[in-house]
């Protein structure tokens, strides 16, 4: 789960001095004509951060309620990732001569990998859920 969040949120564009420049999501978005993809990236980052809190909560109590919410968020993340990728794939029909560049491919790869890891962690969580969980008031 944490690896997925690091992949999604930690791979934004950055530059270290003048020697190293990493370009993925933001650079890929700037090449597009549509702005909805920036909103998709925002939703993916927020969803990943919320899932982190659910993961910490689930690891403590293994509550079915937390697992169901995490599953819903994982499904939402998968849908948004597909929409994000579709924007890059269909942009060529709107802009003549557009081809996804290396930053777009890198961005798609990172977000798809993050969604894959999130799906795997959610599947493992279903194995360890405590179906007899009863919340005890402190």
N, C-alpha and C positions, 0 to 999 in steps of 0.2 A: 504494500500500500504506500509506504513512504517513498519507495523507489519510483513509483508512478507519479507521485506528487512532485518529486524532485525533477523528473524528466519533463513534466508539463510546465511547471512554474520556473524551473531553473535554467531553461534553455532559451530565454528571451535574449534579444540582441545585446551585446556588451562589447566594450573595447578596453583593453589593458595597455595603457600608454599608446605609443605610436606603432608598436611592433605587432600586436595581436588584435584582430577584430573578428568577433564571432557574429555572423548574421544569419538569422533564421526567420522567426515569426514576423517581426516588425518589417524587416526588409522585404519579405515575401508579400505582405499586405500592401506595402507602398507601391508595388508593381501592378496592383489590380485597379480596376475602374470602380468597383463596388466597395462600399464600406461595411456591409453586413458581416463580412468575414472578421473584422476587428471586434464586433460584438460577440461573435462566436468564440473568439479567442478569450475575451473577457469572461464569458460564461464558463468556458472550460477551466480557467484559472480559479474562479470562485467556487465552482463545483468541486475541484480537486482539494481546495483548502477546507471546505465544509466536510468532505469525506475524511479528511485527516482527523477532525474532531470526532466524527462518528467512529473511526477506527480506534482511537484511544478509549472512547466510551465502551465500545464493544469488547476490547481486550480486558477491561476491568470486570465487566459483569456478564458478557456474552448473552445479552438480552435479545430476544426475537424482534422486539420493536425497533431496536437500533439496527439490526441486520436488515429488516425490511426497508427502512429508510435509506440505508446504504445501497441496497439493491436498486431502489428507485433512482437514486442519484447516479449509480453506475449505468443504468439504462439511459438516463438523460445524457450522460457523458458520451455514450456510444452514438446516440442520435446526433448530438451536436458535432461530434468528430466526423461523422458521415457527411453532414451538411457542410462542414468546413472543407472537406476534401472535394465535394461536388462543386463548390464555388471555383476552386482552382481548375478543375477538369472542364467546366463549362465556360470558363472565361474566354476561351479561344473563339467561341461562337459570337461573343459580344465585341471583342477587340480583334480586328484582323491582324494576323501575324503573332498573336500572343502565344508563347510557349512557357510552361512553368520552368523557372530557372532553378539553379542549384539551391538557393535559399528556400524556395517553395517546396522542393522535394525534401529537403532537410526538415522543414517545418511539418510537413505531412508525415514524415517518418517518425519524428519525435512524438507527435500527438497520437499517432496510431499505436506506437509502442506503449505510451502511457495508458491509453485505453485498454490495450491488451493486458498489461500488468494489473490494472484496476479490476478487470473482469476476472482474472485468475485469483486475485486476492479475495474477491467477493465469493467466488466459487468455493475456496477453501474455508471461508467464514461460515458458509452454510453447513459445512461438515462439523464445525465445532460449536454450533449454537446450542445453548442450554434451553431446551423447550420447556423445562420445568421451572424456569426463572420466575421468582416472585420478588418484587422490590420490597426490601425491608427498610422501614423508616429509621433514620438514625436518631 
